Amino acid sequence: MRSTRIRPQQGAAVVMALFIVVLCTLAVSPLIWNLFATAKTISVAAARDQADAVSRSGVDWARVILREDARVSTTDTLTEPWAVPLAESRINEGLMRKEENATDSDDREVVLTGRIEDAQGRFNLRNLGADNPRQQVWLAGFTKLSDLLSVPADQRNLLVQTLSTMFMPKLVNPEEQGIDPNAPRIEPALRWEEFQGKYGITEETWNQLRPYVAILPKASAVNANTASAEVLYAVVEEMSFSDAQRLLAQRERVTFRNVADIRAALNANVTINNDLITVSSNYFLVEGTAQVEEALIRTRALLERRDQRVYVMWRQ
């Protein structure tokens, strides 16, 4: 038999070839990883853009619902379609691009959830502005709400002063009123979130008030059909908290079509101020999440319904 022994020159060539392969692998590996990371980044960015588009579609969905509600009803209650939350809904078909068939889009997980809340079911802090002729009436209501929630008096007063300064009346000649036109002014807030950690408001106070307050573009009454017992208690002067709870129980059985219906459901000694209570709303908060694969977008928006149309006041 002929021997198959490898000559020293051949062995050296094999080792050199293996060495070159290892070097090439080490040199190419970072490039491959960079290509993979770049592709992943592009994919995540595209998914995030799609999630943002879906969230905007959710706001548009809310606008359609509210516009149709205004067309068929003059009151706003928690039994209407707008008050029903949108459960987790998969809408893959809605994101198909041009020349893309259903099979191609099935791998893309798209989920939308959301809900609409009547913003006038909350206490509108905009009512505490110095430009509101009814400021003192609303201040009495805010004091009741703060006491009920155990908000410290110094925090309440600080918040009232801040809001009063934020929303000052527009003066034609401020110098004649003894006001320095060049003095620094507090920028008006659009959302309660802007008070978190600012103006001396503590985190505890901010959290105590958060479920019950909102800041709307202008002064507005509280909708008795959607407000919580806490807010109703605050805006009806002679009402006790137990009265407010009973009113909510009555509301579950019979919708309040006008202020007279509310009066009929209360004790005779309780007086309702028509400037503070209503049964319809113009402002609504929309909250939702849109998820496309790994990208998750949370959206919050304030909508104003006016003249049979619905406008986006802000979106975040």
Residue pairs with C-beta under 8 A, 6 or more apart in sequence:
6 14
43 293
44 294
44 295
47 292
47 293
47 294
47 295
48 292
48 295
48 297
50 95
50 110
50 292
50 295
51 290
51 291
51 292
51 295
51 296
51 297
52 290
52 297
54 91
54 94
54 95
54 110
54 112
54 290
54 292
54 297
55 112
55 288
55 289
55 290
55 297
55 298
55 299
56 299
57 94
57 112
57 290
58 86
58 112
58 114
58 286
58 288
58 290
58 299
59 286
59 288
59 299
59 301
59 303
59 312
59 315
61 86
61 114
62 82
62 114
62 116
62 284
62 286
62 301
62 303
62 310
63 303
63 310
63 312
65 81
65 82
65 116
66 82
66 116
66 284
66 303
66 305
66 310
67 305
67 308
67 309
67 310
68 81
69 76
69 80
69 81
69 82
70 305
70 308
71 308
73 80
74 280
75 225
75 255
75 256
75 257
75 279
75 280
76 82
76 118
76 120
76 223
76 225
76 226
76 279
76 280
76 281
77 83
77 225
77 226
77 251
77 255
77 256
78 118
78 225
78 226
79 255
82 116
82 284
83 116
83 118
83 226
85 113
85 114
85 115
86 112
86 113
86 114
86 115
86 288
87 113
88 111
88 112
88 113
89 111
89 112
89 113
90 109
90 110
90 111
91 110
91 111
91 112
92 105
92 106
92 108
92 109
92 110
93 102
93 105
94 110
95 105
95 108
95 110
95 292
96 102
96 104
96 105
108 292
108 293
109 291
109 292
109 293
110 290
110 291
110 292
111 289
111 290
111 291
112 288
112 289
112 290
112 291
113 288
113 289
114 286
114 287
114 288
114 289
114 299
115 286
115 287
115 288
116 284
116 285
116 286
117 284
117 285
117 286
117 287
118 223
118 226
118 281
118 283
118 284
118 285
119 214
119 216
119 281
119 283
119 284
119 285
119 302
120 216
120 220
120 221
120 222
120 223
120 226
120 227
120 278
120 281
120 282
120 283
121 222
121 223
121 226
121 227
121 228
121 231
121 281
122 212
122 213
122 214
122 222
122 227
122 231
123 141
123 142
123 145
123 212
123 213
123 214
123 222
123 231
123 234
123 235
124 213
124 214
124 215
124 216
124 219
124 220
124 222
125 142
125 159
125 163
125 192
125 213
125 214
125 215
126 132
126 163
126 167
126 215
126 216
126 217
126 218
126 219
126 220
127 134
127 135
127 138
127 219
127 220
128 135
128 138
128 139
128 142
128 160
128 163
128 164
128 167
129 135
129 163
129 164
129 166
129 167
129 168
129 219
130 164
130 165
130 167
130 168
130 169
131 167
131 168
131 169
131 170
132 138
132 167
132 219
134 219
134 275
135 164
137 273
137 275
137 276
138 219
138 276
139 160
140 237
141 234
141 235
141 237
141 276
142 156
142 160
142 234
143 156
144 233
144 234
145 212
145 230
145 231
145 233
145 234
146 153
146 155
146 156
146 209
148 230
148 233
148 234
148 241
149 208
149 209
149 212
149 230
150 208
151 205
151 208
151 209
152 205
155 201
155 202
155 205
158 199
158 200
158 201
159 195
159 199
159 201
159 205
162 186
162 195
162 199
162 200
162 201
165 185
165 186
166 186
166 187
166 188
166 189
167 188
168 185
171 177
171 179
174 180
174 181
175 181
186 199
189 195
189 215
190 215
190 302
190 313
190 314
191 215
191 302
191 314
191 316
192 206
192 209
192 210
192 213
192 214
192 215
194 215
195 201
195 206
196 203
196 206
197 203
197 206
211 228
212 228
212 230
212 231
214 283
214 285
216 283
216 302
217 283
217 304
217 313
220 282
220 283
221 275
221 276
221 277
221 278
222 231
222 232
222 235
222 276
222 277
222 278
223 278
223 279
223 280
223 281
224 232
224 247
224 251
224 256
224 259
224 262
224 277
224 278
224 279
225 251
225 255
225 256
225 279
226 281
227 235
228 248
229 241
229 244
229 245
229 247
229 248
230 241
230 244
232 239
232 244
232 247
232 248
233 239
233 240
233 241
233 243
233 244
235 273
235 276
235 277
236 243
236 244
236 266
236 270
236 271
236 272
236 273
236 276
236 277
237 271
237 273
238 269
238 270
238 271
239 247
239 266
239 270
243 266
243 267
243 270
247 262
247 265
247 266
250 265
251 265
254 261
254 265
255 261
256 262
256 265
256 279
257 279
258 279
259 272
259 274
259 277
259 278
259 279
261 279
262 272
262 277
262 279
263 270
263 272
266 272
281 305
282 304
282 305
282 306
283 302
283 303
283 304
283 305
283 313
284 302
284 303
284 305
285 300
285 301
285 302
285 303
286 299
286 300
286 301
286 302
286 303
287 298
287 299
287 300
288 298
288 299
289 296
289 297
289 298
289 299
290 296
290 297
290 299
291 297
299 315
299 316
300 315
300 316
301 312
301 313
301 314
301 315
301 316
302 312
302 313
302 314
302 315
303 310
303 311
303 312
303 313
304 310
304 311
304 313
305 311
